[in-house]
């Protein structure tokens, strides 16, 4: 039986699960447009301000005069033929979302937060995402390529900015620029949430091909220490089904022609539920040879989008990538099970999957500097500040002001995955307790109506704010005592990390990343595993919520609860730990030139030049 390996903040254990968790040229070739005059000279940009840059600057000081450095910093520069001080890896993260420019969930957070942490460790890092809007900090590189999508040839451009040591690249094409001068929101994948664009296959086929071109054709020189194209010795980190064809195109269009011979691809699964299932007859649109049919071939028992035989992008990504990784060790184990592997468990038991817990943005979510809470605090002052913040929160939402009443918060999308229906059904069952509940979120109208009705029923105990509100989200974190996380499944979860950062123990279900991040009796309270059936609310699940909430309320105000607050806040929840685990994972792929980085610290992430301005 194969071994199980998990990568985590703390030391993990090995278990077994029947699988293993590992903690010719085509007729049309993509090409650069010959009349793009500025393909070689890159535009002026911002220099990196991370520790590795500082170290390299010192090492090169004797070879470069300060006068030359100043001139270089403020003028457009032609790329050198080689990478300067090029130790570490060339990493290219590819994803349909990238916070803060585009985000609907955890995928965007990972592509926003992990790459700067990898850059701080001395690796050259690029991220590639679609250009959904006219981002203010993205500059046109004047580089264009032609790509074949279906039976058409499409011209694609690239925009770029350099933030926090990372080359942020945006693929420019009308299929992505869904809404000019405004936030795309739910329009990333469809005109409204839950409805997909009919041409999503063509959109993301184009995206995968463009992502393979970018490291070769973009001459990026915003850093004083790296310049020129990334070249071919790169590690691609593909993310979710939208990038599932990237390893297929790499093998078919590049490696068969002697290009990217040493490149590797790791596929990161953020949510196995979304797999990119399409009609099998659409295979011809992908411009792949028949040898890839078996990797895409998939049959399920559902009638959407068509009955019977389908193609499955996620399946192809899993099979054709060099390694598979996901966002927590426990979720990696769940992916191998029949009930939780969403019909790809058999494939994953063959390939194996590594689990690495996500980090979080500890600068945006920081109780000692948060501008949205009335009283800032740290581990030394939390017990004095929390009651003040609670009173301010109660007054803001219109609940009776009483610092001695425990406040339970629920923040998140109102949908079945997040268990908001389970939590809503449980609320009346514990309202006999001395407690207040604040819900912040939007989602399905049925669930919004249910919460509004509960607010009417319990006017002095419940407030449901059914709209997106960033300041209120921060205020809730600063003032709430307990955080309800009732997910039916949760690959990693971010809300519980944010809550612990603010000293809020979680009352959570026992699934996915919640198992890895919330420790029973130490940083939170586990309710047990809920039914995965999203069509009904199981009475036993309601009982689990009620029982655990009452258990947490009973502990509230005791020395043991105060210790839990300290335990939550004293954790390092940043991306630094996960970045080192990712480094171990990526170096194990054996790409040419892959070396471990330094134990670096990102410098000045909040400096004006490093702030993203979508």
C-alpha positions in Angstrom: 0.0 0.0 0.0 1.3 3.4 -0.9 2.4 5.8 1.9 0.6 8.9 2.9 2.5 12.1 3.4 1.1 15.4 4.6 2.7 18.8 4.8 1.4 21.1 7.5 2.3 23.9 9.9 3.0 21.4 12.6 4.4 17.9 12.5 2.0 15.5 10.7 1.4 11.8 11.0 1.4 9.2 8.3 -1.7 7.2 7.6 -3.0 5.1 4.8 -6.1 5.5 2.7 -5.8 3.1 -0.1 -3.9 5.7 -2.1 -1.2 8.0 -1.3 -1.1 11.6 -0.2 2.2 13.2 -0.9 2.2 15.9 2.4 5.1 15.9 -32.7 4.7 19.7 -33.9 1.2 20.8 -34.6 0.2 22.4 -37.8 -0.5 25.7 -36.2 2.1 27.2 -33.8 1.6 30.1 -31.5 3.8 33.1 -32.4 4.5 36.6 -31.5 3.1 39.4 -33.7 6.0 40.7 -35.7 4.8 44.4 -35.8 4.8 44.9 -32.0 7.6 47.5 -31.8 8.2 47.3 -28.1 8.5 43.6 -27.5 12.1 43.8 -26.2 12.3 47.0 -24.2 10.0 46.7 -21.2 8.3 49.7 -19.6 9.4 51.4 -16.4 8.2 49.7 -13.2 8.6 49.4 -9.5 11.6 47.7 -7.9 11.2 44.9 -5.4 11.5 45.6 -1.7 12.0 42.2 -0.2 14.8 40.7 1.9 16.4 38.7 -0.9 16.6 41.8 -3.1 18.4 43.6 -0.2 20.9 40.8 0.2 21.6 40.7 -3.5 22.0 44.4 -3.7 24.7 44.2 -1.0 26.5 41.4 -2.8 26.5 43.4 -6.1 27.5 46.7 -4.5 31.1 46.5 -5.5 30.3 45.7 -9.1 27.7 48.5 -9.6 28.0 52.1 -8.7 25.3 53.8 -6.8 24.9 56.3 -9.7 24.3 53.5 -12.1 21.8 51.9 -9.8 19.8 55.1 -9.5 19.7 55.5 -13.3 18.7 52.0 -13.8 15.9 52.3 -11.2 14.3 55.2 -13.0 14.6 54.3 -16.6 13.4 51.6 -18.9 16.0 48.9 -19.2 16.7 46.3 -21.8 16.7 42.8 -20.3 20.0 41.0 -19.8 20.6 37.7 -21.4 20.7 35.9 -18.0 19.1 36.1 -14.7 21.2 37.9 -12.1 21.9 35.9 -9.0 19.5 33.3 -10.3 19.4 30.8 -7.4 16.1 29.4 -6.4 13.3 28.4 -8.7 11.4 30.1 -11.6 7.8 29.7 -10.5 4.8 30.5 -12.6 1.4 30.4 -10.8 -1.6 30.2 -13.2 -5.1 30.8 -12.1 -8.5 32.2 -13.0 -8.5 34.4 -9.9 -5.8 36.5 -8.2 -6.6 38.8 -5.3 -7.1 41.6 -5.0 -7.6 42.0 -8.8 -10.1 39.2 -9.1 -11.6 36.9 -6.4 -14.6 34.8 -5.7 -13.1 32.6 -3.1 -9.9 30.9 -1.7 -8.3 30.5 -5.1 -7.9 34.2 -5.4 -6.5 34.5 -1.9 -3.8 31.8 -2.6 -2.6 33.5 -5.8 -2.6 36.8 -4.0 -0.7 35.7 -0.9 1.5 32.7 -1.6 3.6 34.1 -4.5 5.0 37.1 -2.5 6.0 34.7 0.3 7.8 32.5 -2.3 9.5 35.6 -3.7 10.6 36.6 -0.2 12.4 33.2 0.0 14.5 34.1 -3.1 12.6 32.6 -6.0 11.7 34.4 -9.2 7.9 34.4 -9.2 5.3 35.2 -11.9 1.5 34.9 -11.6 -0.8 34.8 -14.6 -4.5 35.6 -14.5 -7.1 36.9 -17.0 -7.5 40.7 -17.3 -11.1 41.0 -16.4 -11.1 44.8 -16.0 -8.9 47.7 -16.9 -6.7 47.5 -13.8 -5.1 50.8 -12.9 -1.8 49.3 -12.0 -1.5 47.0 -15.0 0.7 48.3 -17.9 0.5 47.1 -21.5 3.7 45.2 -22.4 3.0 45.6 -26.1 3.7 41.9 -26.5 1.1 39.9 -28.4 0.8 36.3 -29.5 -1.5 34.4 -31.8 -3.2 31.3 -30.4 -5.6 28.8 -32.0 -8.9 28.3 -30.2 -11.3 26.0 -31.9 -11.1 26.9 -35.6 -10.2 30.5 -35.0 -6.9 32.3 -34.5 -7.0 34.8 -31.6 -4.6 37.6 -30.8 -3.8 37.9 -27.1 -1.9 40.6 -25.2 -0.2 40.8 -21.9 -0.4 43.5 -19.2 2.0 43.5 -16.2 2.7 45.1 -12.9 5.4 44.3 -10.3 4.2 44.1 -6.7 5.8 42.7 -3.6 8.6 41.0 -5.6 6.2 39.2 -8.0 5.6 39.7 -11.7 1.8 40.0 -12.0 0.8 39.2 -15.6 -2.7 39.6 -17.0 -3.9 37.9 -20.2 -5.7 40.5 -22.3 -8.5 39.3 -24.6 -12.1 40.4 -25.1 -13.4 37.0 -23.8 -12.1 38.1 -20.3 -12.7 41.8 -20.4 -16.4 41.2 -19.5 -17.0 44.5 -17.9 -14.9 47.6 -18.5 -14.4 50.1 -15.6 -15.9 48.2 -12.8 -15.6 45.1 -10.7 -16.5 41.9 -12.4 -17.6 40.1 -9.2 -19.6 37.1 -10.2 -18.9 37.7 -13.9 -15.6 35.9 -13.8 -17.3 32.6 -14.8 -20.8 33.8 -15.9 -23.2 36.7 -16.3 -24.7 35.9 -12.9 -23.5 33.7 -10.0 -24.3 30.1 -10.7 -24.6 30.5 -14.5 -21.6 29.8 -16.7 -20.7 31.6 -19.9 -21.3 29.3 -22.9 -17.8 29.8 -24.2 -15.9 29.0 -20.9 -14.1 26.1 -22.6 -12.7 28.5 -25.3 -11.9 31.2 -22.7 -9.8 28.9 -20.5 -8.3 27.0 -23.5 -7.0 30.4 -24.6 -5.9 31.2 -21.1 -3.9 28.0 -20.7 -2.1 28.5 -24.0 -1.3 32.2 -23.2 0.1 31.2 -19.8 2.5 28.8 -21.5 3.7 31.7 -23.8 4.2 34.3 -21.2 7.4 33.0 -19.5 9.1 32.7 -23.0 8.0 36.0 -24.6 7.8 38.6 -21.8 11.1 40.4 -21.2 10.4 41.6 -17.6 13.0 43.8 -15.9 11.3 45.6 -13.0 13.6 43.9 -10.5 17.2 45.0 -10.4 18.3 41.4 -9.9 16.2 39.4 -12.4 15.6 40.4 -16.0 14.7 38.9 -19.3 12.3 36.1 -20.0 11.8 33.4 -17.4 12.8 30.9 -20.0 11.9 27.2 -20.2 13.3 25.8 -16.9 10.2 26.8 -15.0 7.7 25.2 -12.6 4.1 25.8 -13.5 1.6 25.8 -10.6 -1.8 25.3 -12.3 -4.9 25.9 -10.2 -8.3 24.2 -10.4 -10.1 23.0 -13.5 -9.6 26.2 -15.5 -5.9 25.3 -15.9 -6.4 21.6 -16.3 -5.4 21.6 -20.0 -2.1 23.5 -19.3 0.0 20.2 -19.0 -1.8 18.8 -22.0 -0.8 21.8 -24.2 2.7 21.9 -22.7 3.2 18.3 -23.9 1.5 18.6 -27.2 2.6 22.0 -28.4 5.9 22.6 -26.8 7.7 19.5 -25.4 7.1 17.7 -28.7 9.0 20.5 -30.4 11.9 20.5 -27.9 10.5 23.4 -25.8 9.9 23.2 -22.1 11.8 19.9 -22.0 12.7 20.4 -18.3 9.5 22.2 -17.2 7.2 20.7 -14.6 3.6 21.2 -13.8 1.9 20.9 -10.4 -1.9 21.0 -10.2 -3.4 22.6 -7.1 -7.0 21.6 -6.3 -8.8 24.2 -4.4 -12.3 22.7 -4.7 -12.9 19.3 -6.2 -16.6 20.0 -6.7 -15.8 22.3 -9.7 -14.3 20.1 -12.4 -15.1 21.6 -15.8 -17.4 18.9 -17.2 -18.5 19.5 -20.8 -20.0 17.5 -23.7 -17.6 14.9 -25.1 -18.3 16.2 -28.6 -16.5 19.4 -27.6 -13.2 17.6 -27.6 -12.6 18.8 -31.1 -12.6 22.5 -29.9 -9.6 21.9 -27.7 -7.1 21.2 -30.6 -5.6 18.2 -28.8 -4.7 14.9 -30.5 -6.7 11.7 -29.7 -4.0 10.5 -27.3 -5.4 12.9 -24.7 -9.0 11.6 -25.0 -8.5 9.0 -22.3 -7.3 11.7 -19.8 -10.4 13.8 -20.5 -13.0 11.0 -20.9 -15.5 10.9 -18.1 -18.9 9.5 -17.5 -21.2 10.4 -14.6 -24.8 9.9 -13.6 -25.9 13.5 -14.2 -27.7 15.2 -17.1 -25.7 18.5 -16.9 -24.4 19.9 -19.2 -25.4 16.8 -21.3 -26.4 13.3 -20.6 -23.8 10.5 -20.6 -20.2 10.8 -21.8 -18.3 14.0 -21.0 -14.9 15.5 -20.9 -13.5 16.5 -17.5 -10.8 19.2 -17.4 -9.9 18.5 -13.7 -9.4 14.8 -14.5 -7.0 15.7 -17.3 -5.1 18.1 -15.1 -4.7 15.5 -12.4 -3.5 12.8 -14.8 -1.2 14.9 -17.1 0.5 17.0 -14.3 3.6 15.9 -12.7 2.2 16.2 -9.1 -1.1 17.1 -7.5 -1.4 19.3 -4.4 -4.3 20.6 -2.4 -4.9 23.2 0.3 -4.9 21.1 3.5 -3.7 17.6 4.6 -7.1 16.5 5.8 -8.8 17.6 2.6 -6.2 15.6 0.7 -7.3 12.5 2.6 -10.9 13.3 1.9 -10.3 13.5 -1.8 -9.3 9.8 -1.7 -12.7 8.7 -0.3 -15.6 7.6 -2.4 -18.1 9.9 -0.6 -15.9 13.0 -0.7 -13.7 12.5 -3.9 -16.6 13.7 -6.2 -16.0 10.8 -8.7 -12.3 11.5 -9.1 -11.2 9.6 -6.0 -10.1 6.6 -8.0 -7.9 8.8 -10.2 -6.4 10.6 -7.1 -5.7 7.3 -5.4 -3.5 6.5 -8.4 -1.7 9.8 -8.7 -1.5 10.7 -5.0 -2.0 14.2 -3.6 -0.1 16.4 -1.2 -1.8 18.6 1.4 -0.5 22.0 2.5 -2.5 24.3 4.6 -3.0 27.9 3.3 -1.8 31.0 5.1 -3.6 34.3 5.3 -2.9 38.0 4.8 -1.8 39.1 8.3 -1.4 42.7 7.2 -5.0 43.2 6.1 -6.3 41.3 9.1 -4.3 42.6 12.1 -6.1 43.6 15.3 -3.2 45.9 16.4 -3.6 48.1 13.3 -7.1 47.5 12.0 -8.7 50.8 11.2 -12.2 49.4 11.3 -12.3 48.4 15.0 -12.8 50.9 17.8 -9.9 49.7 20.0 -6.8 48.0 18.6 -5.2 45.2 20.6 -2.6 42.5 20.8 -2.1 39.4 23.0 -1.3 41.6 26.0 -4.4 43.9 25.7 -7.0 41.6 24.1 -8.9 40.9 27.3 -9.4 44.7 27.9 -10.1 45.7 24.3 -12.5 42.9 23.3 -15.3 44.1 25.6 -15.0 47.7 24.3 -15.1 46.4 20.7 -18.1 44.2 21.5 -20.0 47.2 22.9 -19.2 49.2 19.8 -20.3 46.3 17.6 -23.5 45.8 19.4 -24.4 49.5 19.1 -23.5 49.5 15.4 -25.8 46.6 14.5 -28.6 47.6 16.9 -28.4 44.9 19.5 -28.7 45.6 23.2 -25.3 46.7 24.5 -23.9 44.3 27.1 -20.3 43.3 27.3 -21.1 40.2 29.3 -23.3 38.5 26.6 -21.3 36.2 24.4 -21.6 37.1 20.7 -21.5 34.4 18.0 -20.7 35.5 14.5 -21.3 33.8 11.1 -19.5 35.4 8.1 -19.7 33.9 4.7 -21.6 32.9 1.6 -25.2 31.9 2.3 -25.1 28.5 0.5 -25.2 24.9 1.3 -21.4 24.2 1.2 -20.9 26.7 4.0 -23.7 25.1 6.0 -25.5 28.4 6.5 -28.8 26.4 6.2 -27.7 24.1 9.0 -26.7 27.0 11.2 -29.9 28.9 10.5 -32.0 25.9 11.4 -30.1 25.5 14.7 -30.4 29.2 15.8 -33.9 28.8 17.4 -32.7 25.8 19.3 -30.1 27.7 21.3 -31.8 31.1 21.7 -32.8 30.2 25.2 -29.2 30.8 26.1 -27.8 34.2 27.1 -26.3 34.8 23.6 -26.4 37.2 20.6 -25.9 36.2 17.0 -24.6 38.3 14.1 -24.7 37.0 10.6 -23.0 38.8 7.7 -23.2 37.4 4.2 -25.1 37.2 0.9 -26.1 34.3 -1.2 -29.2 32.3 -2.0 -32.4 34.2 -1.6 -34.1 31.4 0.2 -31.5 31.5 3.0 -31.5 35.3 3.1 -35.3 35.2 3.7 -34.9 32.6 6.4 -32.4 34.7 8.3 -34.5 37.8 7.9 -37.5 35.9 9.4 -35.3 34.8 12.3 -34.2 38.4 13.0 -37.9 39.4 13.2 -38.5 36.5 15.6 -35.5 37.3 17.8 -35.1 41.1 17.5 -33.0 41.5 20.7 -30.7 38.5 19.9 -30.1 38.3 16.2 -28.9 40.6 13.4 -28.6 39.5 9.8 -26.8 41.9 7.5 -27.4 40.4 4.1 -25.0 42.4 2.0 -21.2 42.7 1.5 -19.6 45.0 4.1 -15.9 45.1 4.6 -15.8 47.5 7.6 -18.5 45.5 9.4 -16.6 42.3 8.8 -13.6 43.7 10.5 -15.7 45.1 13.3 -17.3 41.7 13.9 -13.9 40.1 14.1 -12.8 42.7 16.7 -15.9 42.3 18.8 -17.3 38.8 18.5 -16.5 36.0 21.0 -17.1 32.9 18.9 -17.1 32.2 15.2 -19.5 29.7 13.7 -18.1 27.7 10.8 -20.7 25.1 9.8 -19.3 24.0 6.4 -20.4 20.7 5.0 -17.0 20.5 3.3 -14.2 23.0 3.5 -10.9 22.4 1.5 -9.0 24.8 3.7 -11.1 27.7 5.0 -9.9 31.3 5.5 -12.5 32.7 7.9 -11.4 30.5 10.8 -7.8 31.8 10.3 -9.0 35.4 10.3 -11.0 34.7 13.4 -8.1 33.2 15.3 -5.9 36.2 14.3 -8.4 38.3 16.3 -8.7 35.9 19.2 -12.0 34.3 18.3 -12.2 30.5 18.9 -14.2 28.8 16.1 -17.2 26.5 16.6 -16.7 24.5 13.5 -17.6 21.3 11.7 -15.0 18.6 11.4 -14.0 18.6 7.8 -11.1 19.5 5.5 -8.8 22.3 6.6 -10.9 23.0 9.7 -9.4 19.7 11.1 -5.9 20.9 10.5 -6.3 24.5 11.7 -8.8 24.4 14.6 -7.7 22.2 17.6 -10.4 21.0 19.9 -10.3 22.7 23.3 -7.2 24.6 22.3 -8.3 27.0 19.6 -11.9 26.0 19.1 -14.7 23.6 19.4 -15.5 20.8 16.9 -19.1 19.9 16.1 -18.3 16.7 14.1 -18.7 15.9 10.5 -22.0 16.9 8.7 -23.9 15.1 6.0 -22.6 15.9 2.6 -26.1 16.0 1.2 -26.8 19.6 0.3 -30.5 19.0 -0.5 -31.6 18.4 3.1 -30.7 19.6 6.6 -30.0 16.6 8.7 -31.6 16.8 12.2 -28.5 15.2 13.7 -26.4 18.0 12.2 -28.7 20.6 13.9 -28.2 18.8 17.2 -24.4 18.8 16.7 -24.5 22.6 16.2 -26.8 23.2 19.2 -24.8 21.0 21.5 -21.4 22.5 20.6 -22.6 26.1 20.8 -24.0 25.5 24.3 -20.7 23.8 25.3 -18.8 26.9 24.1 -21.1 29.3 25.8 -20.7 27.4 29.0 -16.9 27.9 28.8 -17.2 31.6 27.9 -15.8 33.9 30.6 -13.6 31.2 32.3 -9.8 31.1 32.5 -9.9 28.2 30.1 -11.7 30.4 27.5 -9.2 33.2 28.1 -6.4 30.7 27.4 -8.0 29.7 24.1 -8.0 33.4 23.0 -4.3 33.5 23.7 -3.7 30.2 21.9 -5.5 31.6 18.8 -3.6 34.9 18.7 -0.1 33.4 19.3 -0.1 31.3 16.2 1.8 32.3 13.1 -1.0 32.2 10.5 1.0 34.0 7.8 2.1 32.6 4.4 5.7 32.1 5.7 5.2 28.6 7.0 3.1 27.3 4.1 5.7 28.9 1.7 8.5 26.7 3.1 6.2 23.6 2.7 5.4 24.6 -0.9 9.2 25.0 -1.5 9.8 21.5 -0.2 7.0 20.2 -2.4 8.2 22.0 -5.6 11.8 21.1 -5.3 10.8 17.5 -5.0 9.6 17.7 -8.6 13.2 17.8 -9.8 12.9 20.6 -12.3 16.3 21.8 -13.7 17.9 24.4 -11.4 15.4 23.9 -8.6 17.1 24.9 -5.3 15.7 25.7 -1.9 15.4 29.4 -1.2 16.5 31.4 1.8 14.4 31.8 5.0 13.4 35.3 3.9 11.0 38.0 5.1 8.9 40.1 2.9 9.9 43.8 3.4 7.4 46.7 3.2 4.4 44.8 1.9 2.3 47.9 2.8 4.6 50.4 1.1 2.8 52.5 -1.5 4.7 51.0 -4.4 3.7 47.5 -3.3 0.0 48.1 -2.8 -2.2 46.7 -5.5 -4.6 49.2 -7.1 -7.2 47.3 -9.1 
